[in-house]
Amino acid sequence: MPMLHRNMKTEDLRLSLEDVLADFWHARRNLDLGRLALLSYCDMRRWARVAQRESLAQRSQDLVLSCPHASREGFLFEVDALIAEAEGALQTLSCSPPCEGQGGAQAA
Protein backbone atom coordinates (compact mmCIF):
# COMPACT_ATOMS: atom_id res chain seq x y z
CA MET A 1 0.00 0.00 0.00
CA PRO A 2 2.72 2.58 0.78
CA MET A 3 4.39 1.88 -2.59
CA LEU A 4 1.07 2.37 -4.41
CA HIS A 5 0.51 5.65 -2.56
CA ARG A 6 4.02 6.83 -3.47
CA ASN A 7 3.49 5.93 -7.14
CA MET A 8 0.16 7.79 -7.20
CA LYS A 9 1.75 10.88 -5.67
CA THR A 10 4.59 10.72 -8.18
CA GLU A 11 2.09 10.36 -11.01
CA ASP A 12 0.11 13.38 -9.75
CA LEU A 13 3.30 15.43 -9.53
CA ARG A 14 4.32 14.37 -13.02
CA LEU A 15 0.97 15.23 -14.55
CA SER A 16 0.76 18.61 -12.85
CA LEU A 17 4.31 19.47 -13.93
CA GLU A 18 3.45 18.49 -17.51
CA ASP A 19 0.53 20.94 -17.36
CA VAL A 20 2.71 23.75 -16.01
CA LEU A 21 5.38 23.09 -18.64
CA ALA A 22 2.80 23.08 -21.43
CA ASP A 23 1.68 26.53 -20.28
CA PHE A 24 5.30 27.69 -20.15
CA TRP A 25 6.06 26.39 -23.66
CA HIS A 26 2.99 28.14 -25.06
CA ALA A 27 3.79 31.45 -23.37
CA ARG A 28 7.47 31.19 -24.37
CA ARG A 29 6.58 30.48 -28.01
CA ASN A 30 4.33 33.57 -28.01
CA LEU A 31 6.87 35.72 -26.13
CA ASP A 32 4.21 36.50 -23.53
CA LEU A 33 6.46 37.97 -20.84
CA GLY A 34 3.65 38.74 -18.41
CA ARG A 35 2.31 35.22 -18.62
CA LEU A 36 5.81 33.79 -18.17
CA ALA A 37 6.30 35.86 -15.02
CA LEU A 38 2.92 34.76 -13.67
CA LEU A 39 3.57 31.10 -14.44
CA SER A 40 6.98 31.29 -12.81
CA TYR A 41 5.91 32.95 -9.61
CA CYS A 42 2.54 31.23 -9.12
CA ASP A 43 2.40 27.87 -10.86
CA MET A 44 6.01 26.68 -11.01
CA ARG A 45 6.87 27.91 -7.53
CA ARG A 46 3.78 26.22 -6.08
CA TRP A 47 4.55 22.96 -7.90
CA ALA A 48 8.19 23.02 -6.79
CA ARG A 49 7.22 23.55 -3.16
CA VAL A 50 4.74 20.68 -3.22
CA ALA A 51 7.35 18.46 -4.89
CA GLN A 52 10.01 19.62 -2.39
CA ARG A 53 12.24 20.96 -5.18
CA GLU A 54 13.56 23.95 -3.28
CA SER A 55 16.11 25.09 -5.86
CA LEU A 56 13.41 25.18 -8.53
CA ALA A 57 11.07 27.06 -6.19
CA GLN A 58 13.80 29.58 -5.40
CA ARG A 59 14.71 30.04 -9.08
CA SER A 60 11.07 30.62 -10.04
CA GLN A 61 10.68 33.18 -7.25
CA ASP A 62 13.94 34.95 -8.10
CA LEU A 63 12.93 35.20 -11.75
CA VAL A 64 10.15 37.59 -10.76
CA LEU A 65 11.45 39.25 -7.61
CA SER A 66 14.94 40.04 -8.91
CA CYS A 67 13.47 42.68 -11.21
CA PRO A 68 14.17 44.63 -13.19
CA HIS A 69 16.00 42.43 -15.66
CA ALA A 70 18.69 44.02 -17.79
CA SER A 71 16.83 43.20 -20.99
CA ARG A 72 14.00 41.21 -22.50
CA GLU A 73 16.57 38.70 -23.73
CA GLY A 74 18.00 38.37 -20.24
CA PHE A 75 14.57 37.60 -18.84
CA LEU A 76 13.94 35.02 -21.56
CA PHE A 77 17.34 33.46 -20.89
CA GLU A 78 16.34 33.01 -17.23
CA VAL A 79 12.96 31.60 -18.29
CA ASP A 80 14.71 29.09 -20.53
CA ALA A 81 16.94 28.02 -17.63
CA LEU A 82 13.88 27.59 -15.41
CA ILE A 83 12.14 25.51 -18.09
CA ALA A 84 15.26 23.36 -18.51
CA GLU A 85 15.42 22.69 -14.75
CA ALA A 86 11.71 21.81 -14.71
CA GLU A 87 12.17 19.49 -17.70
CA GLY A 88 14.95 17.75 -15.76
CA ALA A 89 12.57 17.28 -12.83
CA LEU A 90 9.96 15.89 -15.21
CA GLN A 91 12.45 13.42 -16.63
CA THR A 92 13.30 12.27 -13.11
CA LEU A 93 9.61 11.84 -12.26
CA SER A 94 8.90 10.06 -15.53
CA CYS A 95 11.69 7.57 -15.06
CA SER A 96 12.32 6.76 -11.41
CA PRO A 97 9.35 4.92 -9.80
CA PRO A 98 7.76 3.51 -12.98
CA CYS A 99 11.10 2.15 -14.20
CA GLU A 100 11.66 0.43 -10.86
CA GLY A 101 8.16 -1.03 -10.91
CA GLN A 102 8.47 -2.17 -14.52
CA GLY A 103 11.84 -3.79 -13.81
CA GLY A 104 10.31 -5.78 -10.95
CA ALA A 105 7.35 -6.81 -13.13
CA GLN A 106 9.63 -8.02 -15.90
CA ALA A 107 11.76 -10.04 -13.49
CA ALA A 108 8.72 -11.78 -11.98
N, CA, C and O atoms as CSV, one atom per row, in Angstrom:
chain,resi,resn,atom,element,x,y,z
A,1,MET,N,N,0.811,-1.211,0.000
A,1,MET,CA,C,0.000,0.000,0.000
A,1,MET,C,C,0.853,1.274,0.000
A,1,MET,O,O,0.548,2.194,-0.758
A,2,PRO,N,N,1.915,1.366,0.823
A,2,PRO,CA,C,2.722,2.579,0.780
A,2,PRO,C,C,3.357,2.802,-0.597
A,2,PRO,O,O,3.459,3.944,-1.045
A,3,MET,N,N,3.782,1.734,-1.273
A,3,MET,CA,C,4.390,1.879,-2.594
A,3,MET,C,C,3.353,2.395,-3.592
A,3,MET,O,O,3.675,3.239,-4.428
A,4,LEU,N,N,2.133,1.907,-3.519
A,4,LEU,CA,C,1.066,2.370,-4.406
A,4,LEU,C,C,0.793,3.852,-4.161
A,4,LEU,O,O,0.629,4.621,-5.108
A,5,HIS,N,N,0.746,4.248,-2.897
A,5,HIS,CA,C,0.512,5.655,-2.561
A,5,HIS,C,C,1.638,6.529,-3.108
A,5,HIS,O,O,1.384,7.608,-3.645
A,6,ARG,N,N,2.880,6.067,-2.972
A,6,ARG,CA,C,4.024,6.829,-3.470
A,6,ARG,C,C,3.962,6.951,-4.989
A,6,ARG,O,O,4.243,8.021,-5.528
A,7,ASN,N,N,3.602,5.884,-5.686
A,7,ASN,CA,C,3.488,5.931,-7.144
A,7,ASN,C,C,2.374,6.871,-7.589
A,7,ASN,O,O,2.520,7.576,-8.587
A,8,MET,N,N,1.248,6.885,-6.847
A,8,MET,CA,C,0.156,7.786,-7.196
A,8,MET,C,C,0.583,9.232,-6.988
A,8,MET,O,O,0.262,10.091,-7.809
A,9,LYS,N,N,1.296,9.516,-5.913
A,9,LYS,CA,C,1.754,10.881,-5.665
A,9,LYS,C,C,2.733,11.300,-6.756
A,9,LYS,O,O,2.660,12.422,-7.256
A,10,THR,N,N,3.633,10.421,-7.120
A,10,THR,CA,C,4.591,10.722,-8.181
A,10,THR,C,C,3.869,10.974,-9.495
A,10,THR,O,O,4.229,11.885,-10.241
A,11,GLU,N,N,2.868,10.182,-9.776
A,11,GLU,CA,C,2.092,10.363,-11.011
A,11,GLU,C,C,1.360,11.703,-10.999
A,11,GLU,O,O,1.323,12.397,-12.016
A,12,ASP,N,N,0.780,12.070,-9.864
A,12,ASP,CA,C,0.108,13.375,-9.747
A,12,ASP,C,C,1.088,14.521,-9.951
A,12,ASP,O,O,0.777,15.497,-10.633
A,13,LEU,N,N,2.267,14.400,-9.361
A,13,LEU,CA,C,3.296,15.431,-9.534
A,13,LEU,C,C,3.723,15.529,-10.996
A,13,LEU,O,O,3.883,16.625,-11.532
A,14,ARG,N,N,3.902,14.388,-11.626
A,14,ARG,CA,C,4.322,14.371,-13.024
A,14,ARG,C,C,3.281,15.029,-13.915
A,14,ARG,O,O,3.615,15.854,-14.765
A,15,LEU,N,N,2.034,14.666,-13.722
A,15,LEU,CA,C,0.965,15.226,-14.549
A,15,LEU,C,C,0.808,16.727,-14.334
A,15,LEU,O,O,0.606,17.470,-15.293
A,16,SER,N,N,0.899,17.174,-13.099
A,16,SER,CA,C,0.755,18.614,-12.848
A,16,SER,C,C,1.951,19.384,-13.410
A,16,SER,O,O,1.785,20.501,-13.900
A,17,LEU,N,N,3.150,18.805,-13.346
A,17,LEU,CA,C,4.309,19.473,-13.933
A,17,LEU,C,C,4.193,19.516,-15.456
A,17,LEU,O,O,4.582,20.507,-16.075
A,18,GLU,N,N,3.671,18.469,-16.057
A,18,GLU,CA,C,3.446,18.485,-17.511
A,18,GLU,C,C,2.504,19.627,-17.893
A,18,GLU,O,O,2.717,20.299,-18.902
A,19,ASP,N,N,1.473,19.845,-17.093
A,19,ASP,CA,C,0.529,20.943,-17.357
A,19,ASP,C,C,1.212,22.301,-17.250
A,19,ASP,O,O,1.024,23.167,-18.104
A,20,VAL,N,N,2.005,22.482,-16.199
A,20,VAL,CA,C,2.706,23.753,-16.013
A,20,VAL,C,C,3.680,23.984,-17.164
A,20,VAL,O,O,3.754,25.087,-17.706
A,21,LEU,N,N,4.425,22.949,-17.538
A,21,LEU,CA,C,5.379,23.091,-18.639
A,21,LEU,C,C,4.684,23.394,-19.963
A,21,LEU,O,O,5.194,24.175,-20.766
A,22,ALA,N,N,3.547,22.795,-20.190
A,22,ALA,CA,C,2.805,23.084,-21.429
A,22,ALA,C,C,2.421,24.563,-21.477
A,22,ALA,O,O,2.519,25.200,-22.526
A,23,ASP,N,N,1.989,25.102,-20.347
A,23,ASP,CA,C,1.677,26.533,-20.278
A,23,ASP,C,C,2.920,27.382,-20.526
A,23,ASP,O,O,2.866,28.386,-21.235
A,24,PHE,N,N,4.041,26.967,-19.935
A,24,PHE,CA,C,5.297,27.688,-20.153
A,24,PHE,C,C,5.693,27.678,-21.618
A,24,PHE,O,O,6.037,28.722,-22.172
A,25,TRP,N,N,5.651,26.503,-22.259
A,25,TRP,CA,C,6.063,26.393,-23.661
A,25,TRP,C,C,5.199,27.281,-24.551
A,25,TRP,O,O,5.701,27.924,-25.473
A,26,HIS,N,N,3.898,27.312,-24.271
A,26,HIS,CA,C,2.987,28.139,-25.064
A,26,HIS,C,C,3.313,29.633,-24.882
A,26,HIS,O,O,3.404,30.380,-25.856
A,27,ALA,N,N,3.483,30.045,-23.640
A,27,ALA,CA,C,3.792,31.453,-23.368
A,27,ALA,C,C,5.159,31.832,-23.933
A,27,ALA,O,O,5.341,32.940,-24.438
A,28,ARG,N,N,6.113,30.916,-23.848
A,28,ARG,CA,C,7.465,31.193,-24.374
A,28,ARG,C,C,7.432,31.334,-25.894
A,28,ARG,O,O,8.057,32.233,-26.457
A,29,ARG,N,N,6.706,30.451,-26.540
A,29,ARG,CA,C,6.576,30.483,-28.005
A,29,ARG,C,C,5.952,31.801,-28.462
A,29,ARG,O,O,6.315,32.336,-29.509
A,30,ASN,N,N,5.015,32.317,-27.675
A,30,ASN,CA,C,4.326,33.565,-28.014
A,30,ASN,C,C,5.000,34.804,-27.430
A,30,ASN,O,O,4.493,35.917,-27.577
A,31,LEU,N,N,6.136,34.614,-26.770
A,31,LEU,CA,C,6.874,35.721,-26.134
A,31,LEU,C,C,5.992,36.541,-25.193
A,31,LEU,O,O,6.108,37.765,-25.129
A,32,ASP,N,N,5.124,35.865,-24.474
A,32,ASP,CA,C,4.206,36.505,-23.526
A,32,ASP,C,C,4.911,36.661,-22.180
A,32,ASP,O,O,4.802,35.797,-21.309
A,33,LEU,N,N,5.629,37.762,-22.019
A,33,LEU,CA,C,6.460,37.967,-20.835
A,33,LEU,C,C,5.644,38.020,-19.547
A,33,LEU,O,O,6.060,37.471,-18.527
A,34,GLY,N,N,4.493,38.672,-19.586
A,34,GLY,CA,C,3.647,38.741,-18.407
A,34,GLY,C,C,3.175,37.371,-17.964
A,34,GLY,O,O,3.185,37.047,-16.776
A,35,ARG,N,N,2.766,36.579,-18.925
A,35,ARG,CA,C,2.309,35.219,-18.616
A,35,ARG,C,C,3.459,34.376,-18.075
A,35,ARG,O,O,3.269,33.587,-17.149
A,36,LEU,N,N,4.647,34.538,-18.648
A,36,LEU,CA,C,5.814,33.790,-18.172
A,36,LEU,C,C,6.139,34.147,-16.724
A,36,LEU,O,O,6.465,33.273,-15.921
A,37,ALA,N,N,6.049,35.432,-16.395
A,37,ALA,CA,C,6.300,35.856,-15.017
A,37,ALA,C,C,5.249,35.270,-14.077
A,37,ALA,O,O,5.583,34.784,-12.997
A,38,LEU,N,N,3.993,35.314,-14.483
A,38,LEU,CA,C,2.918,34.757,-13.666
A,38,LEU,C,C,3.096,33.252,-13.462
A,38,LEU,O,O,2.978,32.752,-12.344
A,39,LEU,N,N,3.376,32.545,-14.538
A,39,LEU,CA,C,3.567,31.099,-14.444
A,39,LEU,C,C,4.741,30.756,-13.533
A,39,LEU,O,O,4.678,29.809,-12.749
A,40,SER,N,N,5.805,31.536,-13.646
A,40,SER,CA,C,6.976,31.287,-12.813
A,40,SER,C,C,6.648,31.469,-11.344
A,40,SER,O,O,6.874,30.573,-10.530
A,41,TYR,N,N,6.116,32.627,-11.011
A,41,TYR,CA,C,5.905,32.949,-9.607
A,41,TYR,C,C,4.774,32.143,-8.980
A,41,TYR,O,O,4.888,31.722,-7.829
A,42,CYS,N,N,3.707,31.924,-9.699
A,42,CYS,CA,C,2.543,31.230,-9.118
A,42,CYS,C,C,2.590,29.720,-9.334
A,42,CYS,O,O,2.641,28.957,-8.369
A,43,ASP,N,N,2.573,29.294,-10.570
A,43,ASP,CA,C,2.399,27.870,-10.864
A,43,ASP,C,C,3.657,27.041,-10.626
A,43,ASP,O,O,3.597,26.010,-9.955
A,44,MET,N,N,4.797,27.476,-11.166
A,44,MET,CA,C,6.010,26.682,-11.014
A,44,MET,C,C,6.489,26.683,-9.569
A,44,MET,O,O,6.907,25.647,-9.050
A,45,ARG,N,N,6.431,27.835,-8.922
A,45,ARG,CA,C,6.867,27.913,-7.527
A,45,ARG,C,C,5.997,27.029,-6.646
A,45,ARG,O,O,6.507,26.317,-5.781
A,46,ARG,N,N,4.679,27.070,-6.861
A,46,ARG,CA,C,3.778,26.218,-6.081
A,46,ARG,C,C,4.092,24.751,-6.312
A,46,ARG,O,O,4.200,23.980,-5.359
A,47,TRP,N,N,4.242,24.355,-7.591
A,47,TRP,CA,C,4.550,22.955,-7.898
A,47,TRP,C,C,5.852,22.534,-7.229
A,47,TRP,O,O,5.923,21.466,-6.623
A,48,ALA,N,N,6.876,23.364,-7.336
A,48,ALA,CA,C,8.188,23.019,-6.787
A,48,ALA,C,C,8.129,22.855,-5.270
A,48,ALA,O,O,8.790,21.979,-4.714
A,49,ARG,N,N,7.355,23.680,-4.614
A,49,ARG,CA,C,7.224,23.549,-3.161
A,49,ARG,C,C,6.513,22.256,-2.781
A,49,ARG,O,O,6.932,21.566,-1.851
A,50,VAL,N,N,5.451,21.926,-3.488
A,50,VAL,CA,C,4.737,20.677,-3.223
A,50,VAL,C,C,5.647,19.473,-3.472
A,50,VAL,O,O,5.612,18.495,-2.725
A,51,ALA,N,N,6.456,19.554,-4.522
A,51,ALA,CA,C,7.353,18.460,-4.888
A,51,ALA,C,C,8.660,18.482,-4.096
A,51,ALA,O,O,9.519,17.623,-4.293
A,52,GLN,N,N,8.812,19.454,-3.206
A,52,GLN,CA,C,10.008,19.620,-2.387
A,52,GLN,C,C,11.261,19.797,-3.248
A,52,GLN,O,O,12.314,19.228,-2.960
A,53,ARG,N,N,11.127,20.588,-4.296
A,53,ARG,CA,C,12.245,20.956,-5.177
A,53,ARG,C,C,12.585,22.408,-4.869
A,53,ARG,O,O,12.187,23.325,-5.588
A,54,GLU,N,N,13.325,22.593,-3.792
A,54,GLU,CA,C,13.562,23.946,-3.279
A,54,GLU,C,C,14.362,24.826,-4.235
A,54,GLU,O,O,14.103,26.026,-4.327
A,55,SER,N,N,15.328,24.252,-4.946
A,55,SER,CA,C,16.111,25.093,-5.863
A,55,SER,C,C,15.238,25.599,-7.010
A,55,SER,O,O,15.399,26.731,-7.465
A,56,LEU,N,N,14.329,24.767,-7.470
A,56,LEU,CA,C,13.409,25.180,-8.528
A,56,LEU,C,C,12.440,26.241,-8.010
A,56,LEU,O,O,12.134,27.204,-8.714
A,57,ALA,N,N,11.964,26.066,-6.792
A,57,ALA,CA,C,11.074,27.061,-6.187
A,57,ALA,C,C,11.791,28.397,-6.036
A,57,ALA,O,O,11.221,29.450,-6.325
A,58,GLN,N,N,13.031,28.353,-5.587
A,58,GLN,CA,C,13.802,29.584,-5.404
A,58,GLN,C,C,14.083,30.254,-6.746
A,58,GLN,O,O,13.976,31.475,-6.861
A,59,ARG,N,N,14.441,29.467,-7.762
A,59,ARG,CA,C,14.713,30.040,-9.084
A,59,ARG,C,C,13.461,30.697,-9.650
A,59,ARG,O,O,13.539,31.780,-10.230
A,60,SER,N,N,12.313,30.054,-9.488
A,60,SER,CA,C,11.075,30.620,-10.035
A,60,SER,C,C,10.680,31.900,-9.295
A,60,SER,O,O,10.130,32.821,-9.899
A,61,GLN,N,N,10.954,31.957,-8.013
A,61,GLN,CA,C,10.679,33.175,-7.249
A,61,GLN,C,C,11.649,34.287,-7.652
A,61,GLN,O,O,11.239,35.428,-7.866
A,62,ASP,N,N,12.919,33.955,-7.752
A,62,ASP,CA,C,13.935,34.951,-8.099
A,62,ASP,C,C,13.712,35.527,-9.494
A,62,ASP,O,O,14.028,36.690,-9.745
A,63,LEU,N,N,13.179,34.729,-10.388
A,63,LEU,CA,C,12.928,35.203,-11.749
A,63,LEU,C,C,12.034,36.446,-11.739
A,63,LEU,O,O,12.210,37.354,-12.551
A,64,VAL,N,N,11.089,36.472,-10.825
A,64,VAL,CA,C,10.149,37.588,-10.756
A,64,VAL,C,C,10.618,38.665,-9.783
A,64,VAL,O,O,10.518,39.855,-10.083
A,65,LEU,N,N,11.122,38.267,-8.640
A,65,LEU,CA,C,11.452,39.246,-7.606
A,65,LEU,C,C,12.796,39.934,-7.805
A,65,LEU,O,O,13.062,40.955,-7.171
A,66,SER,N,N,13.643,39.398,-8.669
A,66,SER,CA,C,14.935,40.040,-8.905
A,66,SER,C,C,14.844,41.036,-10.054
A,66,SER,O,O,15.792,41.206,-10.821
A,67,CYS,N,N,13.709,41.682,-10.163
A,67,CYS,CA,C,13.471,42.676,-11.208
A,67,CYS,C,C,14.159,43.972,-10.864
A,67,CYS,O,O,14.460,44.177,-9.688
A,68,PRO,N,N,14.422,44.831,-11.762
A,68,PRO,CA,C,14.172,44.626,-13.188
A,68,PRO,C,C,15.320,43.858,-13.846
A,68,PRO,O,O,16.466,43.926,-13.401
A,69,HIS,N,N,15.000,43.151,-14.881
A,69,HIS,CA,C,16.001,42.429,-15.657
A,69,HIS,C,C,16.676,43.414,-16.601
A,69,HIS,O,O,16.085,44.416,-17.003
A,70,ALA,N,N,17.904,43.118,-16.942
A,70,ALA,CA,C,18.687,44.020,-17.793
A,70,ALA,C,C,18.051,44.199,-19.171
A,70,ALA,O,O,18.122,45.272,-19.769
A,71,SER,N,N,17.431,43.134,-19.656
A,71,SER,CA,C,16.826,43.200,-20.986
A,71,SER,C,C,15.772,42.113,-21.126
A,71,SER,O,O,15.682,41.199,-20.307
A,72,ARG,N,N,14.997,42.232,-22.159
A,72,ARG,CA,C,13.999,41.215,-22.498
A,72,ARG,C,C,14.686,39.875,-22.734
A,72,ARG,O,O,14.206,38.830,-22.297
A,73,GLU,N,N,15.823,39.925,-23.436
A,73,GLU,CA,C,16.567,38.703,-23.731
A,73,GLU,C,C,17.108,38.055,-22.456
A,73,GLU,O,O,17.140,36.830,-22.336
A,74,GLY,N,N,17.530,38.888,-21.513
A,74,GLY,CA,C,18.004,38.370,-20.240
A,74,GLY,C,C,16.902,37.660,-19.472
A,74,GLY,O,O,17.128,36.605,-18.880
A,75,PHE,N,N,15.718,38.239,-19.484
A,75,PHE,CA,C,14.573,37.603,-18.837
A,75,PHE,C,C,14.257,36.270,-19.504
A,75,PHE,O,O,14.030,35.269,-18.824
A,76,LEU,N,N,14.243,36.258,-20.832
A,76,LEU,CA,C,13.939,35.023,-21.557
A,76,LEU,C,C,15.016,33.962,-21.331
A,76,LEU,O,O,14.715,32.770,-21.281
A,77,PHE,N,N,16.257,34.392,-21.197
A,77,PHE,CA,C,17.341,33.456,-20.885
A,77,PHE,C,C,17.071,32.777,-19.545
A,77,PHE,O,O,17.233,31.564,-19.417
A,78,GLU,N,N,16.662,33.556,-18.550
A,78,GLU,CA,C,16.336,33.005,-17.230
A,78,GLU,C,C,15.114,32.088,-17.291
A,78,GLU,O,O,15.069,31.062,-16.613
A,79,VAL,N,N,14.132,32.457,-18.101
A,79,VAL,CA,C,12.960,31.604,-18.289
A,79,VAL,C,C,13.382,30.271,-18.895
A,79,VAL,O,O,12.933,29.213,-18.454
A,80,ASP,N,N,14.237,30.325,-19.897
A,80,ASP,CA,C,14.707,29.089,-20.531
A,80,ASP,C,C,15.447,28.195,-19.542
A,80,ASP,O,O,15.305,26.973,-19.583
A,81,ALA,N,N,16.239,28.801,-18.651
A,81,ALA,CA,C,16.942,28.022,-17.629
A,81,ALA,C,C,15.953,27.391,-16.655
A,81,ALA,O,O,16.135,26.247,-16.239
A,82,LEU,N,N,14.916,28.128,-16.293
A,82,LEU,CA,C,13.876,27.593,-15.412
A,82,LEU,C,C,13.157,26.423,-16.079
A,82,LEU,O,O,12.924,25.393,-15.448
A,83,ILE,N,N,12.810,26.582,-17.341
A,83,ILE,CA,C,12.142,25.507,-18.086
A,83,ILE,C,C,13.046,24.280,-18.154
A,83,ILE,O,O,12.579,23.157,-17.962
A,84,ALA,N,N,14.325,24.480,-18.422
A,84,ALA,CA,C,15.261,23.355,-18.507
A,84,ALA,C,C,15.344,22.608,-17.169
A,84,ALA,O,O,15.370,21.378,-17.148
A,85,GLU,N,N,15.384,23.345,-16.062
A,85,GLU,CA,C,15.423,22.691,-14.753
A,85,GLU,C,C,14.126,21.914,-14.497
A,85,GLU,O,O,14.156,20.808,-13.957
A,86,ALA,N,N,12.998,22.494,-14.884
A,86,ALA,CA,C,11.710,21.806,-14.708
A,86,ALA,C,C,11.628,20.567,-15.603
A,86,ALA,O,O,11.087,19.541,-15.190
A,87,GLU,N,N,12.155,20.654,-16.809
A,87,GLU,CA,C,12.174,19.485,-17.699
A,87,GLU,C,C,13.040,18.373,-17.112
A,87,GLU,O,O,12.722,17.193,-17.260
A,88,GLY,N,N,14.126,18.744,-16.451
A,88,GLY,CA,C,14.948,17.748,-15.764
A,88,GLY,C,C,14.177,17.073,-14.636
A,88,GLY,O,O,14.283,15.862,-14.443
A,89,ALA,N,N,13.409,17.852,-13.898
A,89,ALA,CA,C,12.574,17.283,-12.830
A,89,ALA,C,C,11.522,16.343,-13.420
A,89,ALA,O,O,11.235,15.285,-12.860
A,90,LEU,N,N,10.959,16.741,-14.550
A,90,LEU,CA,C,9.960,15.893,-15.205
A,90,LEU,C,C,10.580,14.582,-15.651
A,90,LEU,O,O,9.971,13.522,-15.502
A,91,GLN,N,N,11.770,14.646,-16.189
A,91,GLN,CA,C,12.446,13.418,-16.633
A,91,GLN,C,C,12.697,12.498,-15.447
A,91,GLN,O,O,12.532,11.283,-15.558
A,92,THR,N,N,13.094,13.067,-14.316
A,92,THR,CA,C,13.305,12.271,-13.108
A,92,THR,C,C,12.003,11.616,-12.661
A,92,THR,O,O,11.985,10.433,-12.319
A,93,LEU,N,N,10.914,12.383,-12.663
A,93,LEU,CA,C,9.611,11.837,-12.256
A,93,LEU,C,C,9.110,10.789,-13.240
A,93,LEU,O,O,8.474,9.814,-12.838
A,94,SER,N,N,9.387,10.978,-14.509
A,94,SER,CA,C,8.900,10.060,-15.533
A,94,SER,C,C,9.648,8.751,-15.505
A,94,SER,O,O,9.124,7.732,-15.955
A,95,CYS,N,N,10.855,8.755,-14.990
A,95,CYS,CA,C,11.687,7.567,-15.059
A,95,CYS,C,C,11.776,6.787,-13.758
A,95,CYS,O,O,11.689,5.559,-13.782
A,96,SER,N,N,11.946,7.446,-12.641
A,96,SER,CA,C,12.315,6.762,-11.409
A,96,SER,C,C,11.351,5.675,-10.943
A,96,SER,O,O,11.662,4.499,-11.132
A,97,PRO,N,N,10.201,5.991,-10.345
A,97,PRO,CA,C,9.354,4.925,-9.801
A,97,PRO,C,C,8.796,3.973,-10.862
A,97,PRO,O,O,8.822,2.763,-10.636
A,98,PRO,N,N,8.289,4.455,-12.018
A,98,PRO,CA,C,7.760,3.509,-12.984
A,98,PRO,C,C,8.826,2.550,-13.504
A,98,PRO,O,O,8.537,1.374,-13.722
A,99,CYS,N,N,10.054,3.031,-13.708
A,99,CYS,CA,C,11.101,2.155,-14.200
A,99,CYS,C,C,11.404,1.061,-13.190
A,99,CYS,O,O,11.621,-0.093,-13.558
A,100,GLU,N,N,11.418,1.436,-11.894
A,100,GLU,CA,C,11.656,0.430,-10.856
A,100,GLU,C,C,10.529,-0.586,-10.845
A,100,GLU,O,O,10.781,-1.788,-10.763
A,101,GLY,N,N,9.304,-0.126,-10.926
A,101,GLY,CA,C,8.160,-1.026,-10.913
A,101,GLY,C,C,8.129,-1.923,-12.136
A,101,GLY,O,O,7.805,-3.106,-12.030
A,102,GLN,N,N,8.463,-1.373,-13.299
A,102,GLN,CA,C,8.468,-2.166,-14.523
A,102,GLN,C,C,9.570,-3.208,-14.456
A,102,GLN,O,O,9.379,-4.342,-14.896
A,103,GLY,N,N,10.723,-2.835,-13.909
A,103,GLY,CA,C,11.841,-3.786,-13.805
A,103,GLY,C,C,11.456,-4.965,-12.945
A,103,GLY,O,O,11.773,-6.109,-13.272
A,104,GLY,N,N,10.762,-4.691,-11.827
A,104,GLY,CA,C,10.311,-5.779,-10.953
A,104,GLY,C,C,9.277,-6.646,-11.633
A,104,GLY,O,O,9.270,-7.861,-11.435
A,105,ALA,N,N,8.390,-6.045,-12.442
A,105,ALA,CA,C,7.348,-6.812,-13.127
A,105,ALA,C,C,7.969,-7.709,-14.186
A,105,ALA,O,O,7.507,-8.830,-14.395
A,106,GLN,N,N,9.008,-7.229,-14.855
A,106,GLN,CA,C,9.633,-8.021,-15.897
A,106,GLN,C,C,10.395,-9.189,-15.301
A,106,GLN,O,O,10.450,-10.262,-15.902
A,107,ALA,N,N,10.990,-8.997,-14.114
A,107,ALA,CA,C,11.762,-10.037,-13.492
A,107,ALA,C,C,10.864,-11.137,-12.944
A,107,ALA,O,O,11.299,-12.284,-12.837
A,108,ALA,N,N,9.628,-10.816,-12.597
A,108,ALA,CA,C,8.724,-11.780,-11.978
A,108,ALA,C,C,8.153,-12.727,-12.934
A,108,ALA,O,O,7.372,-13.598,-12.550
